[in-house]
Structure formats: C-alpha cells, structure tokens
C-alpha cells in the first residue's frame, strides 16, 4: 500500500506552464535534490549564452563599430566569442571613446583582428605620450556591466573662470 493511498508510486513531474520539463521517480526523503545531468547541462549552456549576449550588448553600447567588427570576424570564420572577450578587456583598459576611434580606423584599413586593434591603440597612446593601457577590474556584480562615456573636461574650465572672478 502507498503512504497516502493516492498513487504515491507515480512519477513526479516538473512543469513550465503547460510544458513538462522533467519527470522523475517521486522521493519522500526530506532535503533530497533530484537532478538530471542533461538538465544541468542545458542550464549551463543557457547561462553561457546569456553571458555572451550581455558582453556583446555592452560592447555595442560603448563602441558602436564593434558590431561591424565582430560581424566581419564571424563572416571570415573567426572566433567571435574570443574577439568580443578581448575587446571587452580593451574597453575596460582604454575606455569607450578610444576603443571606438581605433575600431573605426581598423575597419577602414580592413585589418579585422584584435591584434590590429591592440597595435593601433598602442600607437595612439604612444603618440600622446601615454603609458600602455592596464586593465584593473574596479567593480564586481551588478555594476560591472556599466559603461561610462567620458565627456569633455573643458566644462570644468568654466567653473575655474567663475571662481577666479
């Protein structure tokens, strides 16, 4: 006889709306977690896909030319995931304005690879007597995806003139 008399030996099902997403033998043990390897793998794949899109969105907001750059990388059979990750690190190191400027130049020259982006960035920084970029992660968590677009510092000159009067 079953524990409750209501067909306890029937399989349990997990559903998402009207779609059954899991079926397993019912367990009456407390605290037992029932997992299926293929469900965990699908979850891991979905999380990876979301993370990649978030990075691409961040790049697109910060440097509009990154979309054209990555599209060409894909068309030429390159690794878009690796290229976007490397561009994201450069974005962190040099900022949106510098990355956009360099991406435009690289696209015009049709030298579509991250090594060319890095080389042009280094040349631009050297011409301005700036040190090589260093990426230091400052934030973690929900603020890590923020994009800060720099503005002209000349607006502060007005404040200086007003205080000198």
N, C-alpha and C positions, 0 to 999 in steps of 0.2 A: 504494500500500500504506500502511496506517496505521503509526504509530510503533511500536506494540507488537503489532499484529496482532490485537487484541481488540476491534475495533469502536470505535476512538477517535473516529470521526466522529458517534457517537450523542450526543444531547443529555444534559447533566448535569442532575441533579435534586436539589433540596434538600427534605428531608422533616422533618416534626414528627410523630414517631410513625409512624402509618400514613398520614398526610395529606401529600400533595405540596404544598409551598408555593411552589416556584419551579422553573422549567425554563429552561435557557439553553444556548447553544452551549458545548461544552467548550472551555476555554482551557488551553493548555500553557505559557503565559507565566508566569514567576515573578513574584509580587508583584502581579499584576493583580487588581483588585477589580471584580466584575461586580455592577452594581446596576440595579434597575428602578424607575423613578420611582413607580409605584403602590405598590410595597412600602415605599419610603421614606415616602410619604405616610401609609400605614396605620400605620407605626411612629410617626410624629409624632402622628397622631390618638390612638393608644393612650396615648402618654406624656402628652398633654394631658389626656385623660380621667382617668388615674390621679392626676395632679397636682391636678385639681379635686376628686376624691373625698378626697384627703388633706387638703385645706383644709377641706372640709365636715366631715370627721371631727374635725379639730382644733377647729373652732368648736363642734361638738356636745358634745365633752368639756368644753370650757371654759365654755360658756354654753348650757345645755340649751334655753332658749327660742329660740335661734337656729334650731332645726329648724322650729318653728311659724312663726316669722317668714319664713323662706325658703320654706316651703310656701305661705304666703299670697301672697308675692311671685310665685311660679310660677302659682298659681291666677288671679291678676289679670293675667297676661301680662307680668310684669316680667322683667328680665334677672337671673336667679339667679346667674350667674357674676360679674357686676359687683357685685351686692349682697354675695355671700359674700366677694369680694376686699376690698371696702370694710370689711365687718365684721371681717375678719381684721386689717386695718390698725388699726382701732379697738381690737381686742383687744390688739394689741401696744402701743398707746399708753396704754390706761387699765387694763388687767388684766381678768381673768375676772369678778371679783365686781361691779365697776362696770358692765361691759357687760351682765351678766345682769340686774342691777337695772333698768337702763334698758330692756332689751328687754321685760321684764315690763310696765313702765309703758306703753311704746309699743303693745304688744299689747292691753292693757286699754283704751287710748284709740282703738284701731283706726286709728292713724296709721302704716301699714305702709310706710315707706320709710326709706332710710338717712339722709336729711336730717333726719328727725324724731329718729332715734337720736342723731345728732350734736348736734342742738339740745338735747335733754334732757340729754345728757352735759355739755354746756357749762353748762347751767343748774345742774345738781347741783354741778359743780365750783365755779361762781361762788358758790353758797350756802355752800360750805365754805371759801370764800376761797382756793381753789386756782387755780393758773395753768392755761391751756388745755393739753390733753394734747399731747405731742410724741412722735412715734414715732421711736425710734432703733434700727435693727437691730443687736443686740449679737452675735448668733451667725449663723453660716452653716453649711451642711452638715447633718449628721445631727442636730444639737441644735436646729436652727431650728424644729422642729415640737413641741418640748417645751411643755407647759402647766404653769405653776406656779400653784397655787391658794394665795392668801395666807391666813394664819391670824391669829388674834387676837394682838396684841402684848402682851396682858395677862399671858401666860405668863412674860414676862421680868420682870414686877413681882415675882413670887415670888423670882426669883434675886436681885433687888436687896435685898429684905427679908432674905433669908438671909445675904447678905454684910454687912449692916449690924448683924447680931446679934453 
